[in-house]
Amino acid sequence: MSNGREKNEIAAALVRCKTAFLGVAVMSGLVNILYLTGSFYMLEVYDRVIPSRSVPTLVGLSILALVLYAFQGVLEAIRSRILARVGAALDESLSGRVFDIVVRAPLKGAVPGDGLLPLRDLDQVRSFLSGSGPSAFFDLPWMPIYIGICFLFHPYIGAAAIVGTAILAGLTFLTDRATKAPTQAATGHGLRRNGLAEAGRRNAEVLAAMGMQERLAARWAVANRDYMDAHQSVADVGGGFGAGSKVFRMALQSGVLALGAWLVIHNEATAGIIIAGSILVSRALAPAELAIGNWKGFVAARQSWRRLNELFVKLPAGMQPHALPAPTQAVMVEGVSIAPPGTPRLVVQDVSFVLKAGQGVGVIGPSASGKSSLVRAMVGVWPPVRGKIRIDGAALDQWSSVDLGQHIGFLPQEVELFAGTVAENIARFEPNAPSDFVIAAARAAGVHDLVLRLPEGYDSRIGEGGAGLSAGQRQRIGLARALYRDPFLVVLDEPNANLDSEGENALTQAILGVRQRGGICVVVAHRPSALAAVDLILMMADGRAQAFGPKDEVLKRVLRPAPAPVPAPTDPRQVSAKGAGLQESA
């Protein structure tokens, strides 16, 4: 059973479509009544027109049948349009939540494939609701009525319809059992295939430079072959049962014709029942046949809906907390322990320190010491397993993501820009962002002149991921984005990894600017040049804080000369701080 939150979310989406479903049910009833037109038309022609040889009666019956067929066509067209809009309404109700899940899921654990399965699941559900599948299910309740009319024609014809219904019901059950496992397997193989393709796209330069393209292509080919095999299995099973049900219905229709002829020979029925009974039995079984034909889509939509339900439960919609004033005083890290999403292993353990307005801290340490994990928690990306991170006394979970984001600037190790203009990226895609704030952020990051040298300045368009810019340009524009609207807490993870001397000077001035206006700056660094503007140092090792205090005191303890090897290819003026994860260069 689903929990209350899941029920509320799904129910809210379905309640909006309740009136439409009611309309579809009413139209399905009218359409199924009109489906009797053909049977009764043939019955009247054989039993009334032919014996009486009355042309006016034939003309009148034909006109009446054409009018009824026209109404039937109009109602079916309206029904299909309503179902298409039901799918669109469901998509509108859930698309925001699904997108929220897509962007939040990587922060909660490993995401299979390319991470877009929830969007494809929503597309699958919408496509099924917009297709002919629901019409078949709305027609199924009318099968007993058709069978009852068959019994009115003759008990033998009714019995034939019941036998046919039982056989088609068995085929439907077998179709469900036979397609369930292959459909799940196809989904799993599709995730792996899409994940490999996305990894290849992101790392195209690495694949080309190191000759790995053919090897990754071979792995993708295996995943693609598995996907196609599973998909073909689903198509074969569904197509086989669909063809079998179609042939069986045609054979049953012919059998009912023969049965009607036998009844006429024995004077137990009229000639019109031969044709009318055959048409009516075929119509009675048509919904079951259509359901079998659409069973593949139904199974896929059912599995997609189940996965969406599970994600709604796992990642519930966030509550809107009470608005808090803009922070101005301090950031407190209280006994924080951190584990990467989806893993139980702690990478940061029991770290505590306090930063006050106007201070800047450099976080140093060897690789895999927990530096990046710590700053991810400080900006609210990874929730701590234990402990709290507070801004002006309020824990991060007391802020909404939107409200907290206004007061935080974050520059990750791998800077990702988005398709759009340079100004839009700096302004974090804020609608109608004031140009003065955009330029002020660019000046604070020392990137204003660089942007002006671009072909269209701030209106220059860049591709997805910052395509068209160098790594250094992306990093400096990312720094400007982090400084937009003067956030209180600015966290920079390896901010000088791709910077030249000009960029490093601009970075130093940006850090000083944050401190001078009363903000707090946290800098993760391996190169000492990034620490020129900070006044505190936090030394990390093995996930624990080894030292915290004024910069000169901490560096004096952790920096030590490296032993000089006999063949010294490097500049002897370099001083190594291997234990601190630093390297000083002349």
N, C-alpha and C positions, 0 to 999 in steps of 0.2 A: 504493500500500500504506500501511497505517496504521503508525504507529510503535508501539514497545512499550508506552508508557503508555496509548495509546488502546486497544490490544488488551487490556491488563489490565483496564481499566475496563469495557469492553463485555463481555469474557469473564466477569468477575465477576458482572455482571448476568444473563448468560445461563446460567451454571453453576447459579445458584440455581433456574432454571426447567427444568433438564435432565431431572429426574425427571418433572416434570409433562408436558413434551413427549413423553417416552417413553410415559407413560400415554395421552396423546392419540393417539399413533401406534398403540398396541395397540388402543385402542377404535375407532379409525378402521378398522383391519383387520377387527375383528369386525362393525362396522356395515356395511362393504362386503360382507362375506360374507352378512350378513342381507339386504342389498339384492337378493340373488338369489331371495329368497322368492317375490316376485310372478311372476317368469319361470317358475320351476319349478312353482309352483302352477297357473298357466294351462296349462303343458305337460301336467301330470298330469290336469287336468280334461278337456282336449280329447282326450288320447290314452288315458286310462284310464277316467275316470268316464262320459263320454258314450257311448263304445262299449259299456261294460258295464252302463250304466243302474243303477249301484250307489249308492243313497242313503247307506248307511253309509260307503262310501269317501269320498263327497263331504263328509259331516259330519266324518269323521276328518281329512281334508286341511284343511278349513276351520278346525277347532280348532287344528291344528298351525300353520297360517299365522298365526292370531291370536296365538298364544303367541309366535311368532318376531317378529311386528310389535311386540308389547308390549316384548320384550327390546330391539328396535332403538330404540324410542322412549326407553326408559330410558337406554340407552347414549348416544344423541345428547344427551339432557338433561345427563347427567354430563359429556360431552365439552365442551358449551358452558359449563358451570359451571367446569370446569377452566381453559378458555381465559380466562374472565373473571378468574379468580384469577391466572393467569399475567400478564395485563395489570396487575393490581393489584400483584403482586410486583415486576414490572419498574419500575413507578412508584415503589414504596417504595425500590428500590435506587438509582434515579437522581434522584429528586426533590430530595434534598439537594444533590447536585452541580449540578443545573440551577438551583436557587435561588441557589446560590453564584455561578454564572456570571452570572445576571441582575443581581446586586448588584455584581459585580466588573467586568462588561463596560464600564460607563460610565467606569471608571477606566483602561481600556486603550485607549479610542478611541471614535469615534462609534458610536452604537448606532442601527440603522435602526428606523423606526417608533416604537412606544411602548416598545421594549426588552423586550417580553414574548414575543417569538417563540420563545425556547427553551421556555417553559412550554407554548405552544400546540403546539410540535413534539412534546413529550413526551406531551401529550394525544392528538395524532394517532396516535402509535405505539401507545399504550395502547388507544385505541379500535379500531384495526385488529386488534390481537391479541385483543381481547375479542369481536370480531364473528365473522361467518361466513366471512371471507376465509381464515383459516388452515385451516379445515375443508376448503375446496376444494383447497388445496395438499396436505393430507394424503390426500385422496381421489385425486389425480392419479396416483400410482404404481399404482393398481389398474386404471387404464384398460387396460393390456396384458392383464391377466387376463380382464377382460370380453371384450376382443376375441378372446382365445384361445378362450373358451367359444363365442363366435359362430362361430368356425371349426369347432368341434366340431358345431354345429348344421348348418352347411353352408358350404363355402368362399365361395360368393357372398355370404352374409350377413356373413362375416368381412371380405371385401373391401369391402363397403359401409361397415362400421364403420371400416376404415382410411381410406377416402376421407373420411368425415365427420370423423375425428380430424385428418387433415391440413388440411382446410379450417378447422376451429376453431382449430388451432394457428396458421394464417396470420392469422386474425382476431385472435387474442391478440397476435401480434407487431405487427400494424397498430394495435391499440388502444394498445399501449405507446408506439409511435412517435408516434401522433397526440395523445396526452394529455400527453406529457412537457412540451413547450414551453408549452401553455396553463396547465398546473398551476404551472409556475415563474412565469409572468407573473402569474397570479392571486395568488400569494404576495407578489410584489413590489408589486403594486397594493394588496393588503390592508395591507401594512406602511405604505405612504404614507397610506392612508385612516385607519388607526388613529392614526398619528402626528399628523395634522391634527386629529383629534377630541380627542386627549389635549391638544394645544397649546391648543385652544379651551377645554377644560375648565379648564386651569390659568390661563388669561388671560381668564376670563369678564368680570371687571370692566373690563379694558382694552377689550375688544370692545364692551361696552355703552356705556362712557363716550365712546368716540371713533367710534362708528358703524361699526365694522369687521366686525360680525357677518355682514352679508349678503355682504361680499367674501370672508371666510373660508369662509362657507357655499358660495359658488360654487366656490371651489377644492376644497372637500371633495366637492362634487357631481361635479366632473370626475374626481377620484380614485375616488369610489364607482362612477361609471359605467364607468370602465376596469376596476375590479375585477369588477363584475357582468358586463361583456362577456366577460372572460377566464373567469370562473366558468361563465358560460352556455356558452361554447365547450367547456369541459371536460365539462359535463353533456351537451351535444349530441353530442359525439364518443363519450363513454362510453355514453350511452343508445342512440345509433344502432347502435354495434357490438353492444351487449347485445341490442337488439331483433332485429338481424340474425341473431345466433347462436341466439336462441330460435326464431325462425321457421324457420331452417335445420334445427334439430334436430327440430322438429315435422314439417317436410316430409320429412326423412330417415326419421322413424319411419313416416310413411305410405308412403314408398317401400319400406321394408323389408316392410311389410304386403303391398304389391303383389308384391314379389319372392317372399315366402313363398307367396302364392297361386299365382304362376306355377310355383314349385317343386312345390306340391301337385298342380297340374293335370298336370304332367309326371311325377308319381309319384317325385319326388326328395326329398320331405320329407313329414312327417306334418302334420296340420292344426294340432296344438298348436304347431308351430314358427312358424306364422304370427304368433301372438300373442306367444309367448315370445321369439322373435327380435326382434320390434319393441320389446318392453319392455327387453330386454337391451341393444340398440343405444342406445336412449334413455338408459339408465342409464350406459352406457359413456361417453357424451358429456356427461353432466350435470356432472361436475367441471370440464370445460373451459368449459362455459357459465357455471357459477357463478364460475369464476375471472375470466372476462371481465366479468361483472356487478360483481365487486368490484375490478376493475382500477384504477378511479379512486382508491379508498381505498388500494390497494396502492402506486400511484405516489406519492400524497401521503405515505404513511408512509415510503416509501423515501427520498424527498427530505428529510423531517423527520429521519430517522435519520442521513442523511449530514451534515446541518447540525449535529446534535448531536455527531457524531464530530469535525467540524472544530473546534467550540468546545471539546471536551474536550482537543484537542491544543493549541489556542491558549491556553487558560486551564487548565493542569494543576492538579490538586489540590495545595495547598501542603503542604510537609513540616513536621512539627512539630519546631521547633528545640529545642535544650537550654534548659531554663528558666534564666533569669538573675535575679540579686537585684534588688530594687527600686532604681531609680536615686536617687542623693542628691547628686551632685557637679556635673556640668556637661553642657552640650549643645554639641557642636562641629559647625560647618558647614565642610566642607573642600573648597574649590574646586568648588562645586556649580554645574552647568549643568542647566537644566530645559526640557523641551519639553512642551506639552500632549499628552495621549494621542492617538495616531493622527496626529500632525503632526510633520514634521521641523524646524519652525522653533523655534529657541531663544528663550525669553522671559526666561530668567535665565541669566547667564553668569559663571562663575568667581567666585562669591560665597563669602567665607570670613570667619568670626568665631567667637568662643567666648563662651558665656554660663555664668557660674558660679552656684551655688545662691544664692538670695536676690536675684538681679538681675532687672531688668525692662527690656525694650528696646521702644522705639517704632519701628515701621517706617513711614517717611514717603516721599513722592515723588508725582509727578504720576500721573494715570491712565495705565494700561497700562505702568507702569514695572516690573512684575514682582512687586509686593508680595504679592498673593494667591497667585500661583504659588509663591513662595518658602515661604510658611507651609503651603501644601498639601503641599509636599515634606517640611517639618519634622515634620508629623504622620503621614507615611507614606502619604498619599493618592496623590500622584504620585511615582513613583520617579525619582530623578535620572538624567539621561543620562550625566553624568560627576560624579565626586566622591562623597563620602560624607557622610551626616549621622549623627552618633554621639551616643548618650546614655550617659554614663559609660564611654566608650571602645568600646561595642558598636554596630556599624552597625545601622540600623533593620531590615535584612533578616535580622538574627540573632535577631529577636524574632518570635514569632507574633502575628497580629493581635489575638487575645484577650488575650495577656499584655501587649502594648504598650498596648492600649487602656485598661488599668487605670491606667496612669501618665501618660496624656495627657488633657487637657481641650481641646475644640475648639469654638469658636463661629464658624460660617461667616457670611458676609455675609447669606445668605438662610437664616433659621432655619426649619427644618422640624421640627415636632413630629408625633407619631404618634397615631393614634386610641387612646385609653386615658385613664387618670386622670392628674392632674397629678403625683402621687407616682410613678407608673410612668415617666413621661417624665423626671422629675428623676433617678430611679434607673437610667436607661438600660435599663429593663425587666428589671432583675436579679430573678430569682425570689426571693421571700421577703426582699426588701431590708429591712434594719433601718431602722425609722422614725427612729431617732436620726440616722443618716447622712443621710437625706433632709432632715430639718429642719435639720441642720447646714449642708448645702449651700445650702438656701434662705436661711438666715440669712447665710451668707457672701456670697451674691449680693444681699442686702438685699431679698429678695422674700417673706420669711416673712409679713409683715403683708398683703401684696397677696394671697397665696394664701388666707389666712384669710378675706378679704373675699369670696371666691368662694362661690357657693351652697352647695357641699358641701366647702369647704376643699380639703385635699389629695386628697380622693376625688372631686372634681369631674371629670367626664368631658369631654374635648375631642374635636373631630372630627379627621379626617385633615388634616394640614398645620397643625394648631392652630386649626381652625375654632371660632369662638366666643370667641376672644381677640383683643385688639388687637395691632398690630404691636409696640408697646412691651412688652406683657405677654409675647408670645412670645419676644422677645429676652431679657427678664430671666429667664424660666423656662429658656431655652436656656443662659443664663449659669450658672444653678444646676446644670443638667445637666453643664456643663463642669467645675464645681467639685466634683462628687460624689466622695466618698472621697479628697479632697485629692490630686489627681494632681500629679506632679512638674513636668511641663511643661504650661502652660496657654497656648493660642494663641487670641487673640481678633481676628477680622477685622471691622473696622468695628463694634465692640461698642456704640457710642453713636449709631448711625445713626437709631434710632427712640426715643431716650430723652429724657425731660424732665429738668429740673434735679435732681429727686429721684433719678431713675434714674442720672444721671451721677455724683452723689455716691456712690450705692451701688456703682457700677462702680469708682470710685477706691478705695473702701474694700476692695472685693474684690481688686483688684490688689495693694494693700498687704498684704492678708491672705495672699495667695499668697507674696509675698516674705518676710514675717515668719516664716512656718513653714518656710522653706528651699526653696521652690519657685522655678521660673523662669517668668516671664510674658512673652509676646511679644504686642504690641498693634499691629495695623495701623490707622492713623488718618489721616483728613484734617482732623479738628477737634482743635485743641490740647488741649481739655478732657480727651480720652482719655489724654493723656500726662502728666497731673499726677502720677501715682504711679510713673512709670518713672524710671530713673536713666541709661539709655543710649539713644542714637538711632542708627538705621541709615537712612541716606539712600539711596534707590534712584532711578535714572534710566536709561532705555533698557536695562533688564535688568541693570544693573551696580551694584555698591555704590559710591556716590560719597563717602560719609563714614560713619564709625562711631566712636563715642566717647561721652564724657559728654554728657548732654543739653544743658546750658547752652552748652558749647563748640560743639557741632554746630549748634544752633539759632541761635547768634549769627552763624555763618557763612552759613547758608542763608536766614534770614529777612531780608527787605528790604521797606521800605514800597512800596506800590503807587502809581503815578502817579495823582493825583486828577484825574478828568475835570472839565470845566467844569460841566456839569449833574450835580451829585452827588446822585443819589437815595438813596444809601446813607449810613449813619452814618459821618461822617468819622473817627470814632475807630477804625474797623476797620483792621487792618493785614493786608495780603495777603502770602502767601508762596507765590506761584504756582509758583516753581521747586521748592519743597519739597512741594507738594501740600497746604499747610495754609492755614487761614483763621482768624485770631484775631479773636474778637468780644468786645466789652466785656461 
